[in-house]
């Protein structure tokens, strides 16, 4: 999960890491709501590649 929060523009750190100089604590997060799908469509896909990735909502 962590790789989806970090940014290459921020040298592979999250905004939280830059502000507080420590990793965020994900222990308090809970899954809520229905299953959702994040689009993975790119120009280099073939018709058999997956066009979405299964995701879930997280919150406190």
N, C-alpha and C positions, 0 to 999 in steps of 0.2 A: 504494500500500500504506500509506503513512504516514497517510492520513486515517482508516484503520481502527484505528490504534493510539492516536490522540489522543482526548481527551475534552472535550466542551463544558463539563462541570462543572469541569474543570481549565484552563479558558480555552484550549481547543484545543492543549493540551500533553500529552505522555505523562508517566507517573510518572517515567520515566528522565530526561526533560528537567528536571523539577522537582528531582530529587535531585542531578543532576550538572551542571546548567546547560549542557548541550550535547546535540546530536542523537545518537541511538544509531547505531552503525555496523552496517549490515546486510550488509556484504561477506562475513562469515564464515558466513552462514546457507546451508543446503543443503536442497533439497526431499527429503523422504523419505515413504515410505508410499504408500497408494493415494489416488486422488482422493476428496475428501469434499465434502459439500454443506451449506452453512449456510442455515438457514431464513430466509426473508424474508416470512413470512406476517404480514399486518397486516389491520386491519379495513376498510381502504379499497381492497382489491384487487377486481379483476374476475376472472372465471373464466379469462381468457386471459393474465393476468399470471403471470410466473414465480414459483413458490413456493419456489425455492431458488437459491443462487448457487454456482457451482463454486469450490472452494477447494483448497488443498494444505497439507500440514503442513510447517512450517519448523523447523529445529533446527541445533545446532552440530555 
